[in-house]
């Protein structure tokens, strides 16, 4: 059975930038959804609201930091059909052995623990919907390990495992795991997205959002977006040892500063 996303009430974390803002715009403009967008940046939220024009009334910004575990701001939400856990943090590419315990804790807190806590908090509300759903935005890094992203890969792999386990546990919700490849967002602050290998593989946030929604409408349990993500998935299945090594060599040859030490 397909998932009818039209006119649904959706909560999105990390809603004011990148994939999050693209999802907000798509869900409101094309599917007439009511969206509560969780974020911290008021200026970005205002710009996003203005870009929606006459449909701006369907967007309600919710200003909060999900890692604070303070959900007071969500008291304005009295109905929700879907939660999209999109917020995330990617530290600069660096050998994992150099990362401190605090570095790992910061990434795991944002990309894993806070996502789970928010989901559990909203679960009773989501279950009141006839078509309740939760979507976790993981990463292609959870499909195939990438050198230099130890903390990030661990957090996204943990999120993937949790999401796919939840989907098997008859929790009363439709659960989807999204595994996007390189996307041209501010998340990749130390990687140039306008030239070279990465630019040829990276998707726009708008394209990624369309693929995510397409997968949701088909009620897919796993949604992989981007040519690089599909390649990583294929290589790791085919060559679980040599595949990641090949990807590392490709990244090194790109001569991008961020990859020089991996």
C-alpha positions as CSV (number, residue, x, y, z in Angstrom):
1,X,0.0,0.0,0.0
2,X,1.4,3.4,-1.0
3,X,1.8,6.2,1.5
4,X,-0.4,9.2,0.7
5,X,1.5,12.2,1.8
6,X,-0.9,14.9,0.7
7,X,-2.3,17.2,3.4
8,X,-0.3,15.5,6.1
9,X,1.2,17.2,9.2
10,X,4.9,16.8,9.2
11,X,7.6,17.6,11.7
12,X,11.1,18.1,10.3
13,X,14.3,18.6,12.2
14,X,17.2,20.6,10.6
15,X,14.5,22.3,8.6
16,X,16.1,25.6,7.8
17,X,18.9,24.5,5.5
18,X,20.0,21.9,3.0
19,X,17.9,18.8,2.5
20,X,15.6,20.0,5.4
21,X,14.5,23.3,3.8
22,X,14.1,21.5,0.4
23,X,11.8,19.0,2.0
24,X,9.8,21.8,3.7
25,X,9.3,23.6,0.3
26,X,8.4,20.4,-1.6
27,X,6.0,19.1,1.0
28,X,4.2,22.4,1.3
29,X,4.2,23.6,-2.3
30,X,3.4,20.2,-4.0
31,X,1.6,18.2,-1.4
32,X,-0.1,20.9,0.7
33,X,1.4,19.6,3.9
34,X,1.4,21.5,7.2
35,X,5.0,21.5,8.3
36,X,6.6,22.2,11.7
37,X,10.2,22.9,11.0
38,X,12.6,22.5,13.9
39,X,15.8,24.6,13.8
40,X,17.9,27.1,15.6
41,X,18.5,29.9,13.0
42,X,15.7,32.5,13.0
43,X,17.1,34.3,10.0
44,X,17.1,31.2,7.9
45,X,13.6,30.3,9.1
46,X,12.3,33.7,8.1
47,X,13.9,33.5,4.6
48,X,12.4,30.0,4.1
49,X,9.0,31.3,5.2
50,X,9.2,34.2,2.7
51,X,10.1,31.9,-0.1
52,X,6.9,29.9,0.4
53,X,4.8,33.0,-0.6
54,X,1.0,32.5,-0.2
55,X,1.6,29.1,1.4
56,X,3.8,30.4,4.2
57,X,0.9,29.9,6.6
58,X,1.5,26.1,6.3
59,X,5.0,26.5,7.7
60,X,5.5,26.9,11.5
61,X,9.1,27.3,12.7
62,X,10.0,25.6,16.0
63,X,13.1,27.1,17.5
64,X,14.9,24.5,19.6
65,X,18.2,22.5,19.8
66,X,17.3,18.8,19.7
67,X,20.5,18.0,21.7
68,X,19.2,20.0,24.7
69,X,16.4,17.3,25.1
70,X,14.1,20.2,26.1
71,X,10.9,19.7,24.2
72,X,9.0,22.7,25.6
73,X,8.8,24.4,22.2
74,X,6.9,21.4,20.8
75,X,3.9,22.1,23.0
76,X,2.4,24.0,20.0
77,X,2.2,20.7,18.1
78,X,-1.1,18.9,18.7
79,X,-1.1,16.7,15.7
80,X,1.5,14.9,13.6
81,X,1.4,12.3,10.9
82,X,5.1,12.1,10.2
83,X,8.5,12.9,11.8
84,X,11.5,13.4,9.6
85,X,14.7,13.2,11.6
86,X,17.0,15.2,9.3
87,X,19.2,17.2,11.7
88,X,22.9,16.2,11.6
89,X,26.5,17.2,12.2
90,X,29.5,16.3,10.1
91,X,32.9,17.2,11.6
92,X,35.9,17.9,9.2
93,X,37.4,14.9,7.5
94,X,40.3,13.6,9.6
95,X,41.9,10.3,10.7
96,X,39.6,8.8,13.2
97,X,42.5,8.0,15.6
98,X,42.9,11.7,16.1
99,X,39.3,12.2,17.3
100,X,38.9,12.6,21.1
101,X,36.2,11.1,23.3
102,X,34.5,14.5,23.3
103,X,34.5,14.6,19.5
104,X,32.8,11.3,19.3
105,X,30.3,12.2,22.0
106,X,29.3,15.4,20.2
107,X,28.6,13.6,16.9
108,X,26.8,10.7,18.5
109,X,24.7,13.0,20.6
110,X,23.4,15.0,17.6
111,X,23.3,12.2,15.0
112,X,22.0,9.4,17.1
113,X,20.9,9.9,20.7
114,X,19.0,13.1,20.2
115,X,17.2,11.6,17.2
116,X,16.1,8.6,19.2
117,X,15.0,10.7,22.2
118,X,12.9,13.0,20.0
119,X,11.3,10.0,18.2
120,X,10.4,8.4,21.5
121,X,9.0,11.7,22.8
122,X,6.8,12.1,19.7
123,X,5.8,8.4,19.4
124,X,2.5,8.7,21.3
125,X,1.4,11.6,19.1
126,X,2.5,9.9,15.9
127,X,0.5,6.8,16.9
128,X,-2.7,8.8,17.0
129,X,-2.4,9.3,13.2
130,X,-4.0,6.7,11.0
131,X,-0.9,6.9,8.8
132,X,1.8,7.6,11.4
133,X,5.4,7.5,10.1
134,X,9.0,8.3,11.1
135,X,11.8,8.8,8.6
136,X,15.5,8.8,9.6
137,X,18.0,10.5,7.4
138,X,21.1,8.4,7.8
139,X,24.0,8.6,5.2
140,X,25.7,6.6,2.5
141,X,28.5,6.4,5.0
142,X,26.3,3.8,6.8
143,X,26.4,1.7,3.5
144,X,30.2,1.7,3.1
145,X,32.8,3.1,5.6
146,X,34.6,6.2,4.3
147,X,38.1,7.0,5.6
148,X,38.3,10.1,7.7
149,X,34.7,9.9,8.9
150,X,35.0,7.5,11.9
151,X,32.7,9.4,14.3
152,X,30.2,10.5,11.7
153,X,30.1,7.0,10.1
154,X,29.6,5.4,13.5
155,X,26.7,7.7,14.3
156,X,24.9,7.2,11.0
157,X,25.5,3.5,11.1
158,X,23.9,3.4,14.6
159,X,21.0,5.4,13.3
160,X,20.5,3.1,10.3
161,X,20.6,0.0,12.6
162,X,18.1,1.6,15.0
163,X,15.8,2.7,12.2
164,X,15.8,-0.7,10.4
165,X,15.3,-2.5,13.7
166,X,12.4,-0.3,14.6
167,X,10.8,-1.1,11.2
168,X,10.9,-4.8,12.1
169,X,9.3,-4.4,15.6
170,X,5.7,-3.7,14.6
171,X,5.8,-0.3,16.4
172,X,2.6,0.8,14.7
173,X,4.4,3.2,12.3
174,X,5.7,3.2,8.8
175,X,9.5,3.5,9.3
176,X,11.9,4.6,6.5
177,X,15.7,4.8,6.5
178,X,17.2,7.3,4.0
179,X,20.8,6.9,2.9
180,X,21.8,10.0,0.8
181,X,25.2,10.5,-0.9
182,X,27.0,13.7,-1.3
183,X,24.5,16.6,-1.3
184,X,25.4,20.2,-1.9
185,X,24.6,21.5,1.6
186,X,26.3,23.5,4.2
187,X,27.0,20.2,6.0
188,X,30.1,19.7,3.8
189,X,31.8,23.0,4.8
190,X,35.3,21.8,4.0
191,X,34.5,20.2,0.6
192,X,34.2,22.3,-2.6
193,X,31.0,21.3,-4.3
194,X,31.4,23.4,-7.5
195,X,34.1,21.5,-9.3
196,X,35.9,18.1,-9.8
197,X,34.8,14.6,-8.8
198,X,32.6,15.6,-5.9
199,X,30.7,18.1,-8.0
200,X,30.0,15.5,-10.6
201,X,28.6,13.1,-8.0
202,X,26.8,15.5,-5.6
203,X,23.1,16.1,-5.8
204,X,21.2,19.3,-5.1
205,X,19.1,19.4,-2.0
206,X,16.0,19.7,-4.2
207,X,16.8,16.5,-6.1
208,X,17.5,14.6,-2.9
209,X,14.3,15.8,-1.4
210,X,12.3,14.7,-4.4
211,X,13.9,11.2,-4.3
212,X,13.2,11.0,-0.5
213,X,9.5,11.9,-1.0
214,X,9.2,9.6,-3.9
215,X,10.5,6.7,-1.8
216,X,8.2,7.6,1.1
217,X,5.2,7.7,-1.3
218,X,6.2,4.2,-2.4
219,X,6.4,3.2,1.3
220,X,10.0,2.0,0.9
221,X,11.8,0.8,4.0
222,X,15.2,1.9,2.6
223,X,15.7,4.9,0.4
224,X,19.1,5.4,-1.3
225,X,19.7,8.6,-3.1
226,X,22.6,9.7,-5.3
227,X,24.8,7.9,-7.8
228,X,27.6,7.8,-5.3
229,X,25.5,6.2,-2.6
230,X,24.3,3.5,-5.0
231,X,27.9,2.9,-6.1
232,X,29.1,2.6,-2.5
233,X,26.3,0.2,-1.7
234,X,27.2,-2.0,-4.7
235,X,31.0,-1.9,-4.0
236,X,30.6,-2.8,-0.3
237,X,28.3,-5.7,-1.1
238,X,30.6,-6.9,-3.8
239,X,34.0,-6.2,-2.1
240,X,33.5,-5.5,1.7
241,X,37.3,-5.1,2.2
242,X,38.6,-3.8,-1.2
243,X,35.5,-1.5,-1.8
244,X,36.2,1.0,0.9
245,X,39.9,1.0,0.0
246,X,39.0,1.8,-3.6
247,X,36.8,4.7,-2.5
248,X,39.6,6.1,-0.3
249,X,42.0,6.0,-3.3
250,X,39.4,7.9,-5.4
251,X,38.9,10.5,-2.8
252,X,42.7,10.9,-2.4
253,X,43.1,11.4,-6.1
254,X,40.5,14.2,-6.2
255,X,43.2,16.4,-4.6
256,X,40.6,18.1,-2.3
257,X,42.3,19.5,0.8
258,X,39.8,17.7,3.1
259,X,40.9,14.3,1.9
260,X,44.7,14.8,2.0
261,X,45.3,13.1,5.3
262,X,42.9,10.2,5.1
